């Protein structure tokens, strides 16, 4: 992880050239993490961790966000006391053109078939 910031609250993220396809696919293979990514893609901005209503414990939610961040799928930054999350769409689209849109469309079709959000 080469990207670092100067504050003590900075979180490590992989640089764009360090993002690997298999790590991204692993991160997106979990239903809760895919749900987070779908919500971020729908919002097209940043959402705080508290804006996600996931049916798991806080520690499990934290784990899911960490996996997404460390895989390069999302960027997390502190804004005051809130940890804000944004999809690294530009990086993912640049490295793997069409992958994110295809995965999101497939997840939407699956949710429509099952009648749920995930």
C-alpha positions as CSV (number, residue, x, y, z in Angstrom):
1,X,0.0,0.0,0.0
2,X,1.9,3.0,-1.2
3,X,-0.7,5.8,-0.9
4,X,-0.5,7.5,2.5
5,X,-1.6,10.8,3.9
6,X,0.0,13.0,6.5
7,X,-2.6,12.9,9.2
8,X,-2.8,10.2,11.9
9,X,-6.3,9.3,10.9
10,X,-5.5,8.5,7.3
11,X,-6.4,5.1,6.1
12,X,-4.2,3.0,3.8
13,X,-5.4,2.4,0.2
14,X,-3.7,0.6,-2.6
15,X,-2.4,2.9,-5.4
16,X,-4.2,2.4,-8.7
17,X,-1.4,0.3,-10.2
18,X,-1.6,-2.0,-7.2
19,X,-5.2,-2.9,-7.6
20,X,-5.6,-6.5,-8.7
21,X,-8.5,-8.1,-10.5
22,X,-8.7,-11.2,-8.3
23,X,-8.7,-9.0,-5.1
24,X,-11.5,-6.8,-6.5
25,X,-13.6,-9.9,-7.5
26,X,-13.0,-11.5,-4.0
27,X,-14.2,-8.3,-2.3
28,X,-17.3,-8.1,-4.5
29,X,-18.1,-11.8,-4.0
30,X,-19.7,-11.2,-0.6
31,X,-23.4,-10.2,-0.6
32,X,-22.9,-7.4,2.1
33,X,-19.9,-5.9,0.3
34,X,-21.8,-6.0,-3.0
35,X,-24.7,-4.3,-1.4
36,X,-22.4,-1.5,-0.1
37,X,-20.9,-1.0,-3.6
38,X,-24.4,-1.0,-5.1
39,X,-25.5,1.8,-2.7
40,X,-22.4,3.8,-3.4
41,X,-22.8,3.4,-7.1
42,X,-26.5,4.6,-6.9
43,X,-25.5,7.6,-4.8
44,X,-22.5,8.6,-7.0
45,X,-21.0,10.5,-4.1
46,X,-19.7,9.8,-0.7
47,X,-21.7,8.1,2.1
48,X,-20.8,7.8,5.7
49,X,-20.6,4.3,7.3
50,X,-23.6,5.2,9.4
51,X,-25.8,5.7,6.3
52,X,-25.7,2.0,5.5
53,X,-28.3,-0.2,7.2
54,X,-26.7,-3.6,7.0
55,X,-28.1,-6.6,8.9
56,X,-24.8,-7.4,10.6
57,X,-22.9,-6.2,13.6
58,X,-20.9,-3.0,13.7
59,X,-17.6,-5.0,13.8
60,X,-18.7,-7.1,10.8
61,X,-19.7,-3.9,8.9
62,X,-16.2,-2.4,9.7
63,X,-14.6,-5.6,8.3
64,X,-16.6,-5.3,5.1
65,X,-15.5,-1.7,4.6
66,X,-11.9,-2.6,5.3
67,X,-11.9,-5.4,2.7
68,X,-13.4,-3.1,0.1
69,X,-10.9,-0.3,0.9
70,X,-7.9,-2.6,0.9
71,X,-8.9,-4.2,-2.4
72,X,-9.2,-0.7,-4.0
73,X,-12.9,-0.8,-4.6
74,X,-13.7,2.1,-2.3
75,X,-11.8,5.1,-0.8
76,X,-12.4,6.0,2.8
77,X,-11.6,9.4,4.2
78,X,-12.4,11.1,7.5
79,X,-14.4,14.2,7.3
80,X,-14.6,15.4,10.9
81,X,-15.7,12.4,12.9
82,X,-17.4,10.7,10.0
83,X,-15.7,8.1,7.9
84,X,-16.8,8.8,4.3
85,X,-16.9,6.1,1.6
86,X,-16.7,6.6,-2.1
87,X,-16.5,4.2,-5.0
88,X,-13.2,4.3,-6.8
89,X,-15.0,4.1,-10.2
90,X,-12.4,6.0,-12.2
91,X,-9.6,3.7,-11.0
92,X,-11.7,0.5,-11.5
93,X,-13.0,1.6,-14.9
94,X,-9.5,2.6,-16.0
95,X,-8.0,-0.7,-15.0
96,X,-10.9,-3.0,-15.9
97,X,-13.2,-1.3,-18.4
98,X,-16.8,-2.3,-18.1
99,X,-16.3,-4.7,-15.2
100,X,-18.0,-2.5,-12.5
101,X,-21.0,-1.7,-14.7
102,X,-21.4,-5.3,-15.7
103,X,-21.2,-6.5,-12.1
104,X,-23.7,-3.8,-10.9
105,X,-26.1,-4.6,-13.8
106,X,-25.9,-8.3,-12.9
107,X,-26.5,-7.6,-9.2
108,X,-29.5,-5.5,-10.2
109,X,-30.9,-8.3,-12.3
110,X,-30.4,-10.8,-9.5
111,X,-32.1,-8.6,-7.0
112,X,-35.0,-8.1,-9.3
113,X,-35.3,-11.9,-9.7
114,X,-35.2,-12.5,-6.0
115,X,-37.4,-9.5,-5.2
116,X,-34.9,-8.1,-2.7
117,X,-32.0,-5.6,-2.5
118,X,-29.2,-8.1,-2.5
